[in-house]
Amino acid sequence: MLIRPLIVCVLVILLTACSSAPPVPERPAEAALKRPDFSEKGNEVTLFALGLIDTGYRFGGKNPEAGLDCSGMVSYIFSKAAGVKISGNAAEIARKGRPVERNSLRPGDLVFFNTRNAPFSHVGVYIGDGRFIHAPASNGRVRIDQMNARYYAQRFEAARSYFE
């Protein structure tokens, strides 16, 4: 008489253990939303940008010989390093790029800031590890700064990509 209830209990336990839902496979649409961790063109842009450190600043400047402003620097880098034509001021460059979440930044993405009480008034190139290279008017030279530095963290607006 004890064997029958024991068998029923064992069967219930076995069936319960097997009844957990299997993991749901990732749907192709969700996989397509993820960005690759690496962009060859993004890395080329980053390496080229690093070669411009200490280049002089000049408002409206579009080449290193004359001096660069932030949007001129981005246009110059993307043209020379990746063959991508980008023109306009920082706000126009932001409008043309594809939005990127801050936690998905990768080298070669563009980061935008409100530095003159105007949306998208400054742009730089993200180089990785929470750093970006840019041509700020202050200090008059292309340099690297931290995204989480108080000044930039308070003024960060968005990130954009021009690559897959």
C-alpha positions in Angstrom: 0.0 0.0 0.0 2.9 2.4 0.6 4.4 1.8 -2.8 1.5 3.4 -4.8 1.6 6.8 -2.9 5.4 6.7 -3.1 5.3 6.2 -6.9 2.8 9.0 -7.3 5.0 11.4 -5.2 8.1 10.5 -7.3 6.1 11.0 -10.5 4.9 14.4 -9.3 8.4 15.5 -8.4 9.8 14.4 -11.7 7.0 16.1 -13.7 7.4 19.3 -11.7 11.2 19.3 -12.3 10.6 19.0 -16.0 7.9 21.5 -16.2 10.1 24.6 -16.0 9.9 26.7 -19.1 12.9 26.3 -21.4 14.9 29.5 -22.2 13.3 31.5 -24.9 15.6 31.7 -27.9 16.5 35.2 -29.0 14.4 36.4 -31.8 16.2 37.7 -34.9 14.7 41.2 -34.5 16.2 41.5 -31.0 19.6 40.3 -32.2 19.6 42.9 -34.9 19.1 45.7 -32.4 22.4 44.9 -30.6 25.5 46.8 -31.9 28.7 44.9 -32.6 31.3 45.7 -30.0 33.8 46.6 -32.6 33.8 48.9 -35.7 36.8 48.8 -38.0 36.0 52.3 -39.3 35.3 53.5 -35.7 38.8 52.3 -34.7 40.4 54.0 -37.7 38.6 57.3 -36.8 39.9 57.0 -33.2 43.5 56.3 -34.2 43.4 59.2 -36.7 41.9 61.5 -34.1 44.7 60.7 -31.6 47.2 62.0 -34.1 45.6 65.5 -33.9 46.2 66.0 -30.2 47.6 69.4 -29.5 46.5 70.8 -32.8 45.5 74.4 -32.4 41.9 75.6 -32.1 40.4 78.1 -34.5 36.7 78.9 -34.7 35.4 77.7 -38.1 38.7 75.8 -38.6 38.5 72.8 -40.9 42.1 71.6 -41.2 45.0 71.1 -38.8 47.3 73.6 -40.6 44.8 76.5 -40.0 43.4 75.1 -36.7 40.3 73.1 -35.9 37.0 73.8 -34.1 34.9 70.8 -32.9 32.8 70.2 -35.9 35.7 70.9 -38.3 37.8 68.4 -36.5 35.0 65.7 -36.8 34.5 66.5 -40.5 38.3 66.3 -41.1 38.8 63.1 -39.2 35.8 61.2 -40.7 36.8 62.3 -44.3 40.5 61.3 -44.0 40.2 58.2 -41.8 36.9 56.7 -43.0 36.0 58.3 -46.3 32.7 59.6 -44.7 31.7 63.1 -45.6 30.2 65.0 -42.7 29.5 68.7 -42.8 27.8 71.4 -40.8 27.9 72.5 -37.2 27.6 70.1 -34.2 23.8 70.3 -34.2 23.6 69.4 -37.9 26.1 66.5 -37.5 23.9 65.2 -34.6 20.8 65.3 -36.8 22.4 63.1 -39.4 23.8 60.4 -37.1 22.1 57.3 -35.8 21.3 57.6 -32.0 23.4 55.5 -29.7 22.7 54.8 -26.0 25.5 56.2 -23.7 26.0 52.7 -22.3 26.6 51.4 -25.8 29.3 53.8 -26.9 32.2 52.4 -28.8 35.3 54.1 -30.3 34.5 56.3 -33.3 31.0 57.3 -32.0 30.3 61.0 -31.7 29.3 62.6 -28.3 27.4 65.8 -28.1 27.3 68.4 -25.4 25.4 71.7 -24.6 28.4 73.9 -23.8 27.0 77.3 -24.9 23.5 77.2 -23.6 22.5 75.8 -27.0 21.6 72.2 -27.7 24.3 70.2 -29.5 26.7 73.0 -29.4 29.8 70.9 -29.0 30.9 67.5 -30.5 33.8 65.1 -29.8 34.9 61.6 -30.9 34.5 58.9 -28.3 37.8 56.9 -28.0 36.8 54.3 -25.3 37.2 53.9 -21.5 34.9 56.9 -20.9 37.1 59.3 -22.8 36.6 61.5 -25.9 38.8 63.7 -28.0 37.6 67.1 -29.0 38.6 70.7 -30.0 37.4 72.9 -27.2 37.8 76.7 -27.5 39.0 76.8 -23.9 42.7 76.0 -23.7 42.9 76.3 -27.5 44.1 72.7 -28.3 42.7 69.4 -29.4 42.7 67.2 -26.3 41.3 64.2 -24.5 38.8 64.6 -21.6 36.7 62.3 -19.5 33.0 61.9 -20.2 32.4 61.8 -16.4 34.3 64.9 -15.7 31.9 67.2 -13.9 31.8 69.9 -16.6 31.0 67.4 -19.4 28.9 65.0 -17.4 26.5 67.9 -16.7 26.4 69.0 -20.3 26.2 65.6 -22.1 23.2 65.5 -24.5 23.5 62.5 -26.8 25.7 60.2 -28.8 25.5 59.3 -32.5 27.1 56.8 -34.8 27.9 57.0 -38.5 28.9 53.3 -38.7 27.3 49.9 -38.3 
